[in-house]
Amino acid sequence: MLMPLARGISVLMPDAPKFYPYCICIYIAGEQRAIIDFGAGQRAFNEIDKDSIELGFFTHNHPDHTHSALLFKNISLYAAKEEQLSYRNEKEYFKLRGFEYWKRFMPPGKPLPETPDTTLQNPDIPVEPGFIKIDLAGTITDGQQIELGRGIRLTAVYLPGHSIGHYGFYFEKEGILFGGDIDTTRGGPWYGDGCSNVGQFINSVQRIKEINPGTFASSHRRPLTEKIIPSLDSYLQILLDRENRVYDLLKRPHTIAQLAAYHLAFDYNLFYMEDFWEMMYAHHHVQHLMEIGAVTEVETGVFQQA
């Protein structure tokens, strides 16, 4: 479903009851037609003339944002310079996702699946789970402006934390910011990749608040036009509450596995990967607390308040 935000700018909503493993995308009808993100699914993209789309931009390289890009035959695709290797090399993609941490953190009885993204198995999604090579025409960098004609200008905004190359896109004249997976959902921030970073996530939310958009669109929630700053504050507070809990637990020495056993974020076991993500969240919180001098490694793999 297309939902207009301003002249020539619309969100494309997935034709599905839940947004994951889909994502909301942006459709831009300038002199050059463009799409931001490609996870809406085949049914949703059938609403537009796919052959007319000339430019495409990825917020980051997660499968729910890339899986339908192959539907577009006449398009030049652009993504973050920080993640460009992960689009063409499977080893770099797995490194981006942090799967090299699996053996370090997970018990031997739970092997990494050959295709970790099994949630993509869906007839509306035109790829099989696993690495899909994507040929990029180029990369985007922070502050880069893209003129699309008919008065539409797009500015790339670097918003890392969710992933190392996570970007938002700002339509300054219209006051519209697309924040990708900084999405103000009730589950709070997601930072389960190997390249995720708690401190960067905090800074990225602050950057959005400083931009102070009139409309805030994101990947997994309908666009906001009211209470944007309070929504961002509530969303970030979920991350801060997790970090405060980790810090409190570290009054006594803990390993990452011991911290993850408290279920900081996931307690509903919807996905096979959730135990791993708990480990990664705990790992990233400990790394951030060490960076700010609040926690120290008292022996190999064991952490405590400094």
CORVEN-V37530 format. One record per run of one state. SS is the DSSP state (helix for helix, strand for strand, loop for the rest). FROM is the first residue (numbers start at 1). LEN is the number of residues. If there is no record, write none. Layout:
ss=SS from=FROM len=LEN
ss=SS from=FROM len=LEN
This chain:
ss=loop from=1 len=1
ss=strand from=2 len=5
ss=loop from=7 len=2
ss=strand from=9 len=4
ss=loop from=13 len=12
ss=strand from=25 len=5
ss=loop from=30 len=3
ss=strand from=33 len=4
ss=loop from=37 len=5
ss=helix from=42 len=4
ss=loop from=46 len=4
ss=helix from=50 len=3
ss=strand from=53 len=5
ss=loop from=58 len=5
ss=helix from=63 len=4
ss=loop from=67 len=2
ss=helix from=69 len=3
ss=loop from=72 len=4
ss=strand from=76 len=5
ss=helix from=81 len=7
ss=loop from=88 len=2
ss=helix from=90 len=8
ss=loop from=98 len=1
ss=helix from=99 len=7
ss=loop from=106 len=12
ss=helix from=118 len=3
ss=loop from=121 len=17
ss=strand from=138 len=3
ss=loop from=141 len=4
ss=strand from=145 len=5
ss=loop from=150 len=2
ss=strand from=152 len=7
ss=loop from=159 len=8
ss=strand from=167 len=5
ss=loop from=172 len=4
ss=strand from=176 len=3
ss=loop from=179 len=19
ss=helix from=198 len=14
ss=loop from=212 len=3
ss=strand from=215 len=3
ss=loop from=218 len=6
ss=strand from=224 len=1
ss=loop from=225 len=3
ss=helix from=228 len=22
ss=loop from=250 len=4
ss=strand from=254 len=1
ss=loop from=255 len=1
ss=helix from=256 len=5
ss=loop from=261 len=13
ss=helix from=274 len=18
ss=loop from=292 len=3
ss=strand from=295 len=5
ss=loop from=300 len=2
ss=strand from=302 len=4
ss=loop from=306 len=1
